Amino acid sequence: MTITQGSIAAILLTSLAAPAWGESELSAYLSETTDQQPRIPLLAPPPPSSNQALPLLQKGKTCKPLQTALSRHVGSSNRAWSISVVDPTGSLIGDVNGSRSLVPASNQKLITTAFALDRLGADFRLKTRLLRRPDGVMEIEGQGDPDLGLAGVQRFAMAALGHGGARTNPAGTVQLMLREEPRQRWWPTDWHPADRAEAYGAPITRLALTSNALGRAISNPSARFQTLMQREIERQGGQVRMQMLKAEEPNATRFKHGQSDRQRRVVLHEETSAPMHALLSLANTESHNFTAEVLLRQAADRWDVKQASHQAMRWMRSQNLPVSGLTIADGSGLSRGNRVTSRTLAALLLRMNQHPLSAYYTASMAIAGQRGTLRNYFRGSSLEGRFHGKTGTLTGVRSVSGILQTNDGPRFVSMISNGAPNPNSTIGRILRSVQSFSPCPSSI
């Protein structure tokens, strides 16, 4: 049956003055009004040209003056660098060893935060919950909120004491289970022992207070959480018997009467983290390792870092990104097992610039001369306020990747150095050249 423009108008006008019709009445009316009209085929939208949003990087469109400048800036340390500059069309306008896979340090967080934003969305918040089981026993389970603190513990204690369903004797003793990852998952296996003792290398746990760091890393965060929880319940006049249990997988299926135990639990209290935009900013602007690791695990729905890294790799492939040479070993970049090329990161920046949530991604980065890990760089220069980027530093490694706003639109720039002398000054010169040769003189 064909519906013409005139019959649609008739239906709309009639519906404004008549009561709502049933489906059969509407079908009869349509038949009556359209049988008198010539049958015109309905217009169908054209099929999408591709199910991928990102154009492939296009080689052969190099800006020769920019390429000359890049080669001059790296000089004899050429082999220590991987550099790529991409314009909004996907053209690779400048490239030095762009296919060379190097250790990215914290530039790895650009992959993690893109993966998390795409998978979890803009409204995502990490949750820590107090639940009561059908047998009256209480449980606390978490998702690694980096900002959970003592005030949250106090509120959990109040909620546990204020709901007597878990009390199993006249003395009012609370039975409380704390669900946590086993110790062997607290750190990626290749994090150096010296790093694990520092605040930036604190263990990655679900029930984390102050990101498991107080000046330096808390070596046993589970015991600390348990001790503080017990003290708080006792301070509020209660008694507690606590036990540490292994965290459950999301798809746990222990059924009773047609429902899993998880479904039958009642939420008594919930603490939520800052929203996604703040979590992204903490990971990228301030390069917070704990937050990046938690986002990787939550986006992958896996707390085993190897499985989570595998999921992130699958996501990168699904985005039609160049992943040759890419190895994902953790979410923060503290692992030296990570490998990435500058072309991969530049292409990722271009992809995320086209993403529906691109504003969140760009806003999460440091800003040259103004904010985050770039606040002390390029102040008073033409780069101040015009480069949103992510820095990365390990011994012998320096990386900076981001979006540079030029007179000819954005440029997606990735620079990774493994062992180059004076990498910071070279990075500054490269960014100024990208700015100077945009638009490219040879293409005007």
Secondary structure as UniProt FT lines:
FT   HELIX           5..17
FT   HELIX           23..34
FT   TURN            35..36
FT   HELIX           64..74
FT   HELIX           75..80
FT   STRAND          81..86
FT   TURN            88..89
FT   STRAND          91..96
FT   TURN            98..99
FT   HELIX           105..107
FT   HELIX           108..120
FT   TURN            122..123
FT   STRAND          127..132
FT   TURN            134..135
FT   STRAND          138..142
FT   TURN            146..147
FT   HELIX           150..162
FT   HELIX           164..166
FT   TURN            170..171
FT   STRAND          173..180
FT   HELIX           183..185
FT   TURN            189..190
FT   HELIX           193..196
FT   HELIX           199..201
FT   HELIX           210..212
FT   STRAND          216..217
FT   HELIX           221..235
FT   TURN            236..237
FT   STRAND          239..246
FT   TURN            250..251
FT   STRAND          255..256
FT   TURN            257..258
FT   STRAND          259..260
FT   HELIX           261..264
FT   STRAND          266..272
FT   HELIX           276..284
FT   HELIX           289..300
FT   HELIX           305..318
FT   TURN            319..320
FT   TURN            324..325
FT   TURN            336..337
FT   STRAND          339..340
FT   HELIX           342..353
FT   TURN            356..357
FT   HELIX           358..363
FT   STRAND          366..367
FT   TURN            368..370
FT   HELIX           372..374
FT   TURN            375..376
FT   TURN            379..380
FT   TURN            382..386
FT   STRAND          387..394
FT   TURN            395..396
FT   STRAND          397..406
FT   TURN            407..408
FT   STRAND          409..418
FT   HELIX           423..436
FT   HELIX           441..443
//
